[in-house]
Amino acid sequence: MPISDSMKNNLFLTPANDAIQHLISQLYTATSRIELQEFRHWALAQLQSVIDFDGAIWSNGHQQTLTFHNHTLFNVADELGELLLTHLSINPMADVLLTNLGQPIDMRDLLGDDEFYQSEIYQKCFQPMGIERILASIHLDERSGLFTLLTLYRFDRSKPFTQQEKAIQSNLLYHLLKSAEHALFMTLERQAGNEAHTHLGICDAKGYFHQAQSSLLDLLERHFPDQTFDRLPEPLLQVFNHLIDSNQKVKANPSGEKIQLKVRQFNELYLLEIWPNGPLDILSSREKQVVDAINKGMTFKQAAQHLTLSPSTVSNHLYRIYQKLNIGSRAQLHALLNNR
């Protein structure tokens, strides 16, 4: 039986597809073994196994502020980032990328070679950096307003990007950003001091997200329906502002909301921990320490020694805990804690 054109295409693409699937698997499995500060650079190096490119910029920003939060530069000079910002108004890609989210844009889609190599943007921005071919795409998370821009460069004018390479970039951009996000939050979750069962995010001093776990956005949607979450919802924003203005890290229960918030400094930003109210969230810090000791099977005397309290003080704390939780025994306390 003769082989059809579609079958020929599938046969041609199978090795590439296998390599892509292998790369996707690598990206996610490496999140636990590649150091966070190296992950994005490492991921771009792996991307070269399926798309041939010489340099790249991987940037993150926010739709609302139209500013970049960070850049990862791969085999390109640091000054390229400054040149791109300086000449943004004459870069034909800028507006096109924002109106074609998720679609890879080759500079050749916008300007023919003759026009591009005579253009001001080429001569002022790309030619000094040795850049001859450009392929870029933007992914936007519509819930958080966060966007990721990936731009690949080639230094050889005789090697334009192909349609197949554009399709590969379109497929892999999502996995690059999600694996990097996973690596970040895995690192944060391993750090001491996090509350149990929390959802994490990173925001600036105005409450705009720089990173947000999907589970955090899910939680906000349940408690604040019909709102967008490019920044913290107003009730949480008020608590957030109070905590950072008063230089506190303490969790707080926004009035009328059934969620908790904890804030701490994260470099020049803020790490957020948000979680639904649980049975222990109505207890004081000391009462929680008593509960933890009792739940570990300590007697009053052992708990008192552990907490540097008298046994009678531990007993009084436990009485108030039972009242607050509307229970009457250790067995009920244990059941409540282990079923939450």
C-alpha positions in Angstrom: 0.0 0.0 0.0 1.4 3.4 -0.9 2.3 5.8 2.0 0.1 8.9 2.1 1.5 12.4 2.6 0.0 12.5 6.1 1.6 9.2 7.0 5.0 10.5 5.7 4.6 13.6 7.9 3.8 11.5 10.9 6.8 9.3 10.2 9.0 12.4 9.9 7.7 13.9 13.1 7.9 10.8 15.3 11.5 11.2 16.3 11.0 14.9 17.0 7.9 14.1 19.1 9.8 11.4 21.0 12.5 14.0 21.8 9.9 16.5 22.9 8.2 14.1 25.2 11.5 13.1 26.7 12.4 16.7 27.3 9.0 17.4 29.0 9.6 14.5 31.3 13.1 15.7 32.0 11.9 19.2 32.9 9.5 18.0 35.6 11.7 15.2 37.1 14.7 17.6 37.4 12.8 20.0 39.6 13.9 18.1 42.7 17.6 17.8 41.8 18.6 21.0 39.9 19.3 24.0 42.2 16.6 26.6 41.8 19.0 29.4 40.8 20.3 27.1 38.0 17.0 25.6 36.8 16.0 28.1 34.1 19.5 28.2 32.5 19.6 24.4 32.7 16.1 24.1 31.1 17.1 26.4 28.2 20.2 24.2 27.6 17.9 21.1 27.4 15.6 23.0 25.0 18.6 23.1 22.5 18.1 19.4 22.1 14.9 19.9 20.1 15.4 23.5 18.8 18.7 24.7 17.5 19.4 28.2 18.8 22.4 30.2 19.9 21.0 32.5 22.6 17.8 33.2 24.5 16.0 35.5 26.9 13.3 34.0 29.3 11.4 36.8 31.0 8.5 37.1 33.4 6.2 40.1 34.0 2.7 41.2 34.8 0.0 42.2 32.4 -1.4 45.0 34.7 1.9 46.8 35.2 3.5 45.9 31.8 6.8 45.5 33.5 9.3 42.6 33.6 10.0 41.0 37.0 13.1 39.0 36.0 15.2 37.8 33.0 17.2 34.7 32.4 19.8 35.4 29.7 21.3 32.4 27.9 24.5 33.0 25.9 23.7 36.6 25.2 25.2 39.8 26.8 23.5 41.4 29.7 23.2 44.6 27.8 20.8 43.0 25.4 18.0 43.4 27.9 18.7 47.1 28.2 18.9 47.5 24.5 15.5 45.8 24.1 13.9 48.1 26.6 15.5 51.2 25.2 14.3 50.4 21.6 10.9 48.9 22.6 9.0 51.6 20.6 10.6 50.6 17.3 10.5 46.9 17.8 7.7 45.5 15.6 7.4 42.4 17.7 6.3 44.1 20.9 2.7 44.8 20.0 2.2 41.8 17.8 3.2 39.4 20.6 0.7 41.0 23.0 -2.1 40.5 20.5 -1.1 37.0 19.5 -0.7 35.3 22.9 0.6 31.8 22.7 1.6 32.1 19.1 5.3 32.0 18.2 6.3 35.0 16.1 9.3 35.0 13.8 10.7 38.4 12.9 10.3 37.2 9.3 6.5 37.1 9.8 6.6 40.9 10.3 9.5 42.1 8.1 11.1 40.6 5.1 14.8 40.0 5.3 15.8 43.0 3.1 13.6 45.3 5.2 14.7 43.9 8.6 18.4 44.1 7.9 18.0 47.7 6.9 15.8 48.5 9.9 16.7 50.7 12.8 15.8 48.0 15.3 18.2 45.6 13.7 21.1 48.1 13.4 20.7 49.5 17.0 19.6 46.5 19.0 20.3 43.1 17.3 23.3 43.6 15.0 25.6 44.8 17.8 24.7 41.5 19.6 25.3 39.4 16.6 21.6 38.4 16.4 20.3 37.5 12.9 17.2 35.4 13.5 14.5 35.9 16.2 11.6 33.7 17.3 9.5 34.8 20.3 6.2 33.9 22.0 4.3 35.0 25.1 2.2 32.8 27.5 -0.4 34.7 29.7 -2.0 33.2 32.8 -5.3 35.0 32.6 -6.2 34.3 36.2 -3.1 35.9 37.7 -2.1 38.3 34.9 1.4 36.9 34.8 3.1 36.4 31.5 6.2 34.6 30.3 8.1 35.7 27.3 10.6 33.3 25.6 12.8 34.7 22.8 15.2 32.5 20.9 18.1 33.8 18.8 20.3 32.6 16.0 23.6 34.2 15.1 23.7 32.7 11.6 21.6 34.6 9.0 21.5 31.6 6.7 19.6 29.5 9.3 16.0 30.9 9.6 13.6 29.2 12.1 11.3 26.6 10.5 7.5 26.1 10.9 8.2 22.9 12.8 10.5 24.8 15.2 7.8 27.4 15.7 5.3 24.6 16.6 7.9 23.0 19.0 8.4 26.3 20.8 4.6 26.8 21.1 4.3 23.3 22.6 7.2 23.7 25.1 6.8 27.2 26.5 4.0 26.1 28.8 6.1 23.2 30.2 9.1 25.4 30.6 7.2 27.9 32.8 5.3 25.3 34.7 8.4 23.2 35.6 10.2 26.4 36.7 7.2 27.3 38.8 7.2 23.8 40.3 10.9 24.1 41.1 10.4 27.4 42.9 7.5 26.3 45.0 9.1 22.9 45.9 12.1 24.9 47.2 9.9 27.2 49.2 7.9 24.3 50.6 11.1 22.7 51.9 12.0 25.8 53.8 11.4 25.8 57.6 8.6 27.8 59.0 5.8 27.1 56.5 2.4 26.3 57.8 1.0 22.9 56.9 -1.4 22.6 53.9 -0.8 26.1 52.7 -1.0 27.6 49.2 2.0 29.8 48.2 2.4 33.0 46.2 4.9 35.8 45.8 3.9 39.4 45.4 5.3 42.9 45.4 4.5 45.6 48.0 1.4 46.6 46.0 0.0 43.0 46.2 0.6 42.2 42.5 1.6 38.6 42.0 5.0 37.6 40.7 4.3 33.9 41.2 1.3 32.0 42.3 0.5 28.4 42.8 -2.6 27.2 40.8 -4.0 25.9 44.1 -3.7 29.4 45.6 -5.7 30.9 42.7 -8.3 28.0 43.1 -8.7 28.9 46.8 -9.1 32.6 46.0 -11.7 31.9 43.4 -13.8 29.9 45.9 -13.7 32.6 48.5 -13.8 35.7 46.2 -16.1 34.7 43.2 -16.5 37.1 40.3 -13.1 38.7 40.9 -9.8 38.7 39.0 -6.6 37.9 40.8 -3.8 39.9 39.2 -3.3 41.1 42.8 -4.6 40.2 46.2 -8.4 40.7 46.7 -9.2 43.8 48.7 -9.9 42.1 52.1 -6.6 40.2 51.9 -4.8 43.3 50.5 -5.9 45.3 53.6 -4.5 42.6 55.9 -1.3 42.3 53.8 -0.7 46.1 54.0 -1.3 46.0 57.7 1.2 43.2 58.2 4.0 44.8 56.1 3.4 48.3 57.4 3.7 47.0 61.0 6.6 44.7 60.1 4.7 41.6 61.2 4.7 38.1 59.8 1.7 37.0 61.8 -1.1 35.3 60.2 -4.5 37.1 60.3 -8.1 36.2 59.6 -9.6 38.9 57.3 -12.9 40.0 58.6 -15.7 37.9 57.3 -13.4 35.6 55.4 -12.7 31.9 56.2 -9.1 32.0 55.2 -5.8 32.7 56.8 -2.8 34.8 55.6 0.8 34.7 56.6 3.4 37.1 55.1 7.2 37.2 55.2 9.9 39.0 53.4 11.3 37.3 50.3 14.3 39.3 49.0 12.6 42.5 47.8 9.2 40.8 47.5 6.9 39.0 49.9 6.1 35.3 50.3 2.4 34.6 51.0 1.0 31.6 52.6 -2.8 31.3 52.4 -5.0 28.5 53.6 -8.6 27.8 54.7 -9.5 28.1 58.3 -8.9 24.8 60.2 -9.9 23.8 63.7 -6.6 25.1 65.2 -6.8 28.5 63.7 -9.0 29.8 66.5 -6.3 28.8 69.1 -3.5 30.9 70.5 0.1 30.1 69.8 0.6 28.6 73.2 -2.6 26.5 72.9 -1.4 25.1 69.6 1.9 24.1 71.3 -0.1 22.3 74.0 -2.3 20.6 71.4 0.8 19.5 69.5 2.4 18.0 72.6 -0.8 16.2 73.7 -1.4 14.9 70.1 2.1 13.4 70.3 1.0 11.3 73.3 2.7 13.3 76.0 1.3 13.3 79.5 0.5 16.6 81.3 3.8 16.3 83.1 5.8 15.6 79.9 4.0 18.4 78.0 4.8 20.8 80.9 8.5 19.9 80.9 8.6 20.2 77.1 6.9 23.6 77.1 8.5 24.8 80.4 5.1 25.1 82.1 3.6 23.7 85.2 1.3 20.6 84.8 -1.7 22.7 86.1 -1.1 25.4 83.4 -1.1 22.7 80.7 -4.3 21.3 82.2 -5.9 24.8 82.2 -4.8 25.4 78.6 -6.3 22.0 77.6 -9.6 22.9 79.3 -9.9 26.1 77.3 -8.9 24.3 74.1 -11.7 21.7 74.6 -14.2 24.6 75.1 -13.1 26.4 71.9 -13.2 23.2 69.8 -16.4 22.0 71.4 -14.9 18.6 72.3 -14.4 16.8 75.6 -11.6 14.3 75.4 -8.1 13.5 74.0 -9.7 11.0 71.6 -11.9 13.6 70.1 -9.0 16.0 69.8 -6.9 13.4 68.1 -9.8 12.6 65.7 -10.3 16.2 64.9 -6.7 16.8 64.2 -6.2 13.8 62.0 -9.4 14.3 60.0 -8.9 18.0 59.1 
